[in-house]
């Protein structure tokens, strides 16, 4: 038996949850022990965590009873939902991704309330709609009611935790550095020039390494009551498109030019999710003053002294950046 407080980590084998699991395991003298929640305890990542001393428990956000059981006896929980999770055609027909996230967040909030958890960190994002309305921005409505569904549904889901009185910290995340490994970094134009086309106009955007989301959540759990009922908005770097291009130039050793697309051009590209991606970037650019302004890098570094700058992350991952 141990007197350490149990932190139940939803999505423990994912990027955000995995960062928190590793942070707790790396602090064996600290106040917490970790219960890693996963849909499959037989996965390689789950087995690795078990070998390192984590308690691994099978649970599914679509199965509230499994969540309630997994939260039993825990002090706190980290809750994250995955809008972009791979789904079957039948699942896509049954409900939208926003409906899925709302149902999962509601189930997690009820399970946390029923289990009597003392601290939940809910990984969330802004509801963009009030910001666009305030700014007078014009852009398409998606899924009948949303502007950026993967933002708006998470922001909407905050109410589940609030209305139930769950002691919660709302951890607002942002654009992952890892997105630059998935086609959102520089690419060669028809003349062979490396260009960065992210549609940010001349505004700053906020970015973070996904591992640092979990590490910052760990810092929040360590501070406990200081952050219950609070919103903490995080980033590891703020940069304009020109500044991003300069960072890529420095790391790649080849000139990268910032040549931003317009939001209309992104929507017209027609790839799956183009409207949503365009709307997301329009939020980043139209609401940049707000979005960057609430993400206080000094506070994030206080909570997470290992916070990665984009420069150091790019140096580590430069060989993985696709430039085609």
Secondary structure, 3 states (H helix, E strand, C coil): CCCCEEEEECCCCCHHHHHHHHHHHCCCCCCEEEEEEECCCCCHHHHHHHHCCCEEEECECCEHHHHHHHHCCCCEEEECCCCCCCCCHHHHHHCCHHHHHHHHHHHHHHHHHHHCCCEEEEEECCCCHHHHHHHCCCCCCECCCECCHHHHHHHHHHHHHHHCCCCEEEEECCEEHHHHHCCCCCEECCCCCEEECCCCCCCCEEEECHHHHHHHHHHHHHHHHHHCCCEEECCCEEECHHHHHHHHHHHHCCCEEECCCCHHHHHHCCCCCHHHHHHHHHHHHHCHHHHHHCCCHHHHHHHCCCCCCHHHHHHHHHHHCCCC
